[in-house]
Amino acid sequence: MPLLSVIAIASTSLFAADAPASASPTTSPTSSIKSPIQFNVRDYGAKGDNATKDTDAFQKALDACAAAGGGEVVVPAGNYLIGSVEIHSNTTLHLDKDVFVIESPDIADYPLITGRFEGATTQVHRGMIFANNADHIAITGPGGFVPTSALGTLRNPRAPVTIETMECKDVVFDGFSLQYDRPANTQIWCIHPNYCTNVVIKGLYIRSQGTNGDGIDVDSDSNVVVENCDISAGDDAISIKSGRGMDAVRIGRPSENILVKDCTLRSVHFAALGFGTEISGGVRNVTVANCTISGVQNAVFIKSRDGRGGYMDNISLDNITVDQSPTFVGIDLMSKGNAASEQVPGDIEQWTHVQNLSFTNIKVNNVRSLVETQTSRAGPGVSPKRPIEGLTLANITGTCQKGITLTNIVNANFSGITVTGFTGNLLNLTNVTGTGLDDPTQTAGAAAPAAGSTTATP
């Protein structure tokens, strides 16, 4: 499906309840419930005093909504302490102004289920707001969620993420905020759609810090729009992944048809946009447009390792401003992430197949390095046995301290790279073929590439 068709999904915040489950994702949604019946959590016993656990009251309201065929569960102003609750089909959970839904610090409030964590199918604690095999669901603002940091370090089983949807269709997250109580200790994902179709995430304000504190993890999802979000995350602001090792290859659920636009994305420890490392199910057809991004390690990180297999195909960034990042695009397909329990075999097939990467109309502000395949424990960041096929860098302006350092790329296409402020050669290429590799206009006044550092094709 063309990516522009996905934009129609984002035209409104809710989906039509009477749409068939097999409806085309190009269909523009109207409302989750045409004449929604409202269910106020206060009517089911919620106190909103940040002392009484309101889990049962929330669940009773959600269950009553489902029993009535759908509607809107309303949370009026207050501070609600809850554990895990489950949203059913045809339900909107709406947080009024001055609402804070606060995560219970008691792990017993989060049942164990089979889920996915870091690409593996494993036991996890159920998310605070959870949905499974539900269609036409929405969570809307302007209130917010306040996860606690008390549970974030749990790994076996995984800590509860704040919002998690599994095998759901027509999902909307619109307008709310998500901020941890003690952000310096945040160590788990914020929002995790997994195996979902037709997902719209817009107008969110997310703040987290710490390893694993991803903002949004798109995980084997299809037809996803993320727009007008402001995310500052401890780990990747947005991470796009699809499982790890042969388990994910057999499942065969890529993340595909994804549009990220008009967002501000920051990472205080890692990357604003992460592709991988769990990539074995594949990622394809991703467009990122009209965004401002920054990362403490890389603004964009394309990452994998041996035994992952999988693929990345047709990844495009256009009209992007990159602020204060050590590297605009970092690439390491050789050594990132933990090994899968069952790795993808094969001398070539063990490596992720990456093709058709495009970065156009990019403005960089004081980045250290423009684009680089980063040195890994296994050597250069791309295996010579499976080079990247197709890399476009076009119309890139601004300032950087170091130019482009790439290894093992075929069918590269460079044009209009007019950055300033760097020292040495702009192009530092090894085993790279393509066009525009020896164009003197690429050097922006710096010395021409050293002889033998590039291989140009007509």
Buried (B, 14 or more C-beta within 10 A) or exposed (E): EEBEBBBBBBEBBBBBBEBEEEBEBBBEBBBBBEEBEBBBBBEBEBBBEEEEBBBBBBBBBBBBBBEEEBBBBBBBEBBBBBBBBBBBBBBBBBBBEEBBBBBBBEBEBBEEBEBBBBBBBBEBBBBBBBBBEBBBBBBBBBBBBBBBBBBBBBEEBBBBBBBBBBBBBBBBBBBBBBBBBEBEBBBBBBBBBBBBBBBBBBBBBBBBBBBBBBBBBBBBBBBBBBBBBBBBBBBBBBBBBBBBBBBBBEBEBBBBBBBBBEBBBBBBBBBBBBBBBBBBBBBBBBBBBBBBBBBBBBBBBBBBBBBBBBBBBBBBBBBBBBBBBBBBBBBBBBBBBEEBEBBBEEEEBBBBBBBBBBBBBBBBBEBBBBBBBBBBEEEBBBBEEBBBBBBBBBBBBBEBBBBBBBBBBBBBBBBBBBBEBBEBBBBBBBBBBBBBBBBEEBBBEBEBBEEEBBBBEE
